[in-house]
Amino acid sequence: MNKHANDLHPETNAPSPQGGPTVVEAAAERHAVRMVNIEKYFGLVCALKNINLQVGRNEIIGLIGDNGAGKSTMVKILTGVFPPTSGEFYIAGQKVDLRTYNVKRAHAHGVETVYQDRSLGEKQVLWRNFFIGREITLPFGFLNVKKEKEIANEIMVNTIGFRGKGITADSGVKLLSGGERQGVAIGRAMYFEAELIILDEPTAALSLKEVRKVLNFVHKIKDGGKACIYISHDIQDVYEISDRFVIMDRGEIVASIAKKEVTLKALDDFLLEYSHGLKDKEGS
Amino acid sequence: MKRSISPLTFLGKIEGLPVAAVLAVLYGVFIITAPMVFSGYRIYMSFLQTVPPVLVCALGLTLVITAGEIDLSFPAVVALSGFIFAWVFKHVNTPWAPWAGFVLALAGGALVGYINGLLVARIHVPSIMATLAAQFFWYGATVLLANGLQLNIKEVIDTTVHTIFVGRIGGIVPAQAFWALGLAVFLWFILNRHKFGEEIMFIGDNAEVARVMGINVEATRIKLFTVNGVIAAFAGLLLTLEINVFYPTQGGGFLLPAMASVFVGGTSIAGGLGSIVGTFFGAYIIGSLEAGIVATTISGYWVQMIVGIVMGASIVLNVAISEGRIGMISNRIRHWGVPAHSNTTGEVSPKDVAASK
């Protein structure tokens, strides 16, 4: 097996492939992710300001905010699509080197993302989708197809729970419903030992029944002991699965409320009041 | 959304089978209609001699099309590589000149492909435009370098390069057929069993998905075009070695047959999936048609039209099988004779429902 695959393959390596914190430090670190004073400018436009956010090790954060509030920008920084202008962040207590941080590094650090519609190659079979970007290889970069299929089948039965549906590693993505596709993406993230799974509007294009399936998968993230940032427009969904709500507006975090402190009604009212409040401010 | 499973569906699972079947039927028809020509071995040996250069181009093109791109510049590379080889062979006076020419010709192809790759991946020029410009430029450059003249290199027959690549095995079988077959096998493994091939498929499927899954899309595209340049240069070498001459417009007729081979072989222009096996048989279909039709003594005016029919039929067959619609089509054919009020789009009107009750 080549070195690269070894690095990224959770079964065959130590918890920290990047030569990260010692065991003592890791144990002391209670946060999956800690962002400190993150700022992002696009030219002169300030997209993110003064972002300080901690996500606990088995915590599900519901990230709420209007379009343009900066949710996507924050997610893209976390997942290595582009670097912040200033600030720093830590994943499992390990400081991220922002100069070399990219999607592959984010994966190695354990940050996995499930997008609304960009998670799977739709014409490809499932086993390829599980391992794309971090294939299990034989010498000279050839794929270990047998092993990839074996593991893909195991994930589908044990992690995702596709039982008795006639869906195997050889099935094409086309055969799956929208909710099941997100299930595959979530199962993949969990298999690769994610520290943090970011779900970016995973239910935006789905029917109610499929949304229900996705929420069940998110519950599995919680049961699996992982951390999660769940971004959605649907307050009801966010309320059901989150431990804490983080509300963003115009590039800033404006509130962080634990679920036990608030009811769905109160949260909804708060958001409404908040946007009305802003409007009043603008008006005056 | 349950699909009725036709007993023929499994046929779609075997890569290239429908295309191979079309080729077999085609040869069957030729054997019946032109027994004098097609019952002997000579015509097949002649195909094994003439098809490989186009086939090699088509194999490379299969990878490019699978990645959702197109390369129109390979005919120019066929000319350029032929020129480089012939020039080095004529002007460098050492025993290893043929090998030097061979390697330099491949390097020339790599350079052309690399530049294509840079234009497409870094500057984001759509590949159809970048490679169209490249095809004019490199044909022009070749004509300029060659002063518009052909180079006769008949002494090449006595070299080992000639024997190895286009010699006659057992005095009969052209060696280039084996090189083309070997390349097809190799590229099948690259596309279906290698990281590079998987990256090509995901980029062709959805480049954005590929990017968020950590594939370096730019680098892979550059690599892909470079590889295709080398493959086209190899095709040019096979051609020049076989005919013992370089001429500035060589490869000019390769563009459409090579593309036809890829599409007849079942690779979709949409990208994401490609069939090397299909391209292999597709190239032999395209390469055999003209000679075959002429041999049947039909008037030559029929050739193009029959080529069109065979191409169209194999493409329809491919689409039908790959989408698992063989069963649906055979059902429809059965219903064609019945003047029912069913409509072609397959929608069911209330009247149909009432009638079925």
Interface residues (C-beta under 8 A of the other chain):
Chain A: T79 V81 N102 V103 K104 H107 T113 Y115 R118 S119 L120 G121 E122 K123 Q124 R128 I132 G133 R134 E135 T137 F140 G141 F142 L143 V145
Chain B: F189 R193 H194 K195 F196 E198 M201 F202 D205 N206 E208 V209 A210 R211 V212 M213 G214 I215 G272 L273
